[in-house]
Amino acid sequence: MSELPATFVVDLNSDLGEGFGIWTLGDDDALLEVVTSANIACGFHAGDPNTMRRVCEVATGRGVAIGAQVSYRDLAGFGRRSIDIDQLSLTNDVICQIAALDGFARVAGSEVRYVKPHGALYNRTVHDHHQAAAVTAAVAAYNPALPLLGLPGSALLSHAEQAGLQTVAEAFADRGYTAQATLVSRTHPAALLHDPEAVAQRMVRMVHTGRVQSVEGTEVAVSARSICVHGDTPGAVAMAVAVRKALVEAGVEIRPFAS
């Protein structure tokens, strides 16, 4: 059978390993049965050595690609507070996180295969060229073969492309979009979507047409190689199952972008 056009091949990713110590968040094991890529917290916004090792082992056993979910040093705020930090310090913080997770991935028989910023760092690097350059510099220094996963049209992906890194555009199944194709603030009542079937059909439409409806009701262009379902969202497992089922039924091949 010939390979489907690239438009109809997508990856499903989720933020995992976001517990800390005795506290758990989300159902990592269930989501690792559904997604093809795992954005694993590296200890700065969530995660700890025990969690990182366990999630890496489960992901490796299930053939799920491991990605470093890097963030600001913000455990108390879960990485959702934007921080002003000089470029070199941010670069070094990102290198530290990638290296830590890569160690546990290698012990599990795999390796870190891509990098994705988390939370406020993700949103900040959509527009902030200094911080986007800092994250890009970290990936280029640690392993320039690692793809960077980010929002289409972001400063992050622009800097990564200029640095010769592979970039992967991402869409969010369960997040609202603005008319500018950016993510709605989590303070907005439409920031999170909760209906699994509606979200699933929205992603089928996005894959086939490259468009989603914004919270303002306008159509915006969103074309992506990977779709994120947040692991900490209520009903995340049902959401991920519904999205995967709908995509497969629509003739979309689900596979990791990084192997």
Residue pairs with C-beta under 8 A, 6 or more apart in sequence:
3 9
3 253
4 251
4 252
4 253
6 225
7 207
7 208
7 210
7 223
8 207
8 208
8 251
8 252
8 253
9 225
9 252
9 253
9 254
9 255
10 207
10 224
10 225
10 226
10 227
10 247
10 252
10 253
10 254
11 36
11 37
11 65
11 168
11 225
11 226
11 227
11 254
11 255
11 256
11 257
12 34
12 35
12 36
12 37
12 226
12 227
12 229
12 240
12 243
12 244
12 254
13 35
13 36
13 37
13 38
13 39
13 67
13 116
13 149
13 170
13 226
13 227
13 228
13 229
14 31
14 34
14 35
14 37
14 38
14 39
14 228
14 229
14 230
14 231
14 236
14 240
15 26
15 39
15 41
15 69
15 118
15 228
15 230
15 231
15 232
16 26
16 28
16 31
16 32
16 38
16 39
16 40
16 41
16 55
16 59
16 69
16 231
17 28
17 38
17 40
17 41
17 46
17 47
17 51
17 52
17 54
17 55
17 69
18 25
18 26
18 41
18 45
18 46
18 47
18 78
18 231
18 232
19 25
19 26
19 46
19 47
19 48
19 51
20 46
20 47
20 48
20 51
20 75
21 48
25 46
25 231
25 232
26 231
26 232
26 236
27 231
27 236
27 237
28 55
28 58
28 231
29 58
30 237
31 38
31 229
31 231
31 236
31 237
31 240
32 38
32 55
32 58
32 59
32 62
32 64
33 62
34 237
34 240
34 241
34 244
35 64
35 229
35 240
36 64
36 65
36 254
36 255
36 256
37 64
37 65
37 66
37 67
37 113
37 114
37 226
37 256
37 257
37 258
38 55
38 59
38 64
38 65
38 66
38 67
39 67
39 68
39 69
39 116
39 118
39 149
39 228
40 47
40 52
40 55
40 56
40 59
40 66
40 67
40 68
40 69
40 101
41 47
41 51
41 52
41 69
41 71
41 118
42 52
42 68
42 69
42 70
42 71
42 97
42 98
42 100
42 101
43 49
43 52
43 97
43 100
44 70
44 71
44 72
44 73
44 74
44 75
44 79
44 93
44 97
45 71
45 72
45 74
45 75
45 77
45 78
45 79
45 80
45 118
45 119
46 75
46 78
46 79
49 104
52 100
52 101
52 104
53 104
53 107
53 108
56 66
56 101
56 104
56 105
56 107
56 108
56 110
57 108
59 65
59 66
59 108
59 110
60 66
60 105
60 108
60 109
60 110
64 256
65 113
65 114
65 256
65 257
65 258
65 259
66 101
66 105
66 110
66 111
66 112
66 113
67 112
67 113
67 114
67 115
67 116
67 149
67 258
68 97
68 98
68 101
68 102
68 112
68 114
68 115
68 116
69 116
69 117
69 118
70 93
70 94
70 97
70 98
70 115
70 116
70 117
70 118
70 121
70 135
70 138
71 79
71 97
71 117
71 118
71 119
71 120
71 121
72 79
72 81
72 82
72 83
72 85
72 93
72 119
72 120
72 121
73 83
73 93
74 80
74 81
74 83
74 119
74 120
77 120
78 119
79 118
79 119
79 120
79 121
80 119
80 120
80 186
81 120
82 120
82 123
82 124
83 120
85 93
85 131
87 130
87 131
87 133
87 134
87 137
88 134
90 131
90 134
90 135
90 138
91 134
91 135
91 137
91 138
91 141
92 138
93 138
94 115
94 134
94 135
94 138
94 139
95 138
95 141
95 142
98 112
98 115
98 138
98 139
98 142
98 143
98 146
99 142
101 112
102 111
102 112
105 111
105 112
112 143
112 146
113 146
113 147
113 256
113 258
113 259
114 146
114 147
114 148
114 149
114 168
114 257
114 258
115 135
115 138
115 139
115 146
115 147
115 148
115 149
116 122
116 148
116 149
116 150
116 170
117 125
117 135
117 150
117 156
121 131
121 135
122 150
122 151
123 182
123 183
124 131
125 131
125 132
125 135
125 150
125 154
125 155
125 156
126 150
126 151
126 154
126 155
126 156
126 182
127 154
127 155
128 155
129 155
129 159
132 154
132 155
132 156
132 158
132 159
133 159
135 148
135 156
135 159
136 148
136 156
136 159
136 160
136 163
136 165
137 163
139 146
139 148
139 160
139 165
140 163
140 164
140 165
144 163
144 164
144 165
145 166
146 165
146 166
147 165
147 166
147 167
147 168
147 257
147 258
148 156
148 157
148 160
148 165
148 166
148 167
148 168
149 168
149 170
149 226
150 156
150 157
150 160
150 167
150 168
150 169
150 170
151 157
151 169
151 170
151 181
151 182
151 183
152 169
152 170
152 171
152 181
152 222
152 223
152 224
153 181
157 167
157 169
160 166
160 167
161 167
168 225
168 226
168 257
168 258
169 223
169 224
169 225
169 226
170 224
170 225
170 226
170 227
170 228
171 203
171 206
171 212
171 222
171 223
171 224
171 226
171 227
171 228
172 183
172 227
172 228
172 230
173 193
173 199
173 200
173 202
173 203
173 227
173 228
173 229
173 239
173 240
173 243
174 192
174 193
174 194
174 199
174 229
174 230
174 233
174 236
174 239
175 183
175 184
175 191
175 192
175 193
175 230
176 183
176 184
176 188
176 190
176 191
176 192
176 193
176 214
176 215
177 183
177 184
177 212
177 213
177 214
177 215
177 220
177 222
178 184
178 214
178 215
178 216
178 220
179 214
179 216
179 218
179 220
180 220
181 214
181 220
181 221
181 222
183 191
184 190
184 191
184 215
185 191
186 192
188 215
190 215
192 233
193 199
193 202
194 234
194 235
196 235
196 238
196 239
196 241
196 242
196 243
197 242
197 246
199 239
199 242
199 243
200 239
200 242
200 243
200 245
200 246
200 247
201 246
202 212
202 213
203 227
203 243
203 246
203 247
204 246
204 247
204 250
204 252
205 211
205 212
206 212
206 222
206 223
206 224
206 227
207 227
207 247
207 250
207 252
208 250
210 221
210 222
210 223
211 219
211 220
211 221
211 222
212 219
212 220
212 222
213 219
213 220
214 220
225 257
226 257
227 243
229 236
229 239
229 240
229 243
230 236
233 239
244 254
247 254
248 254
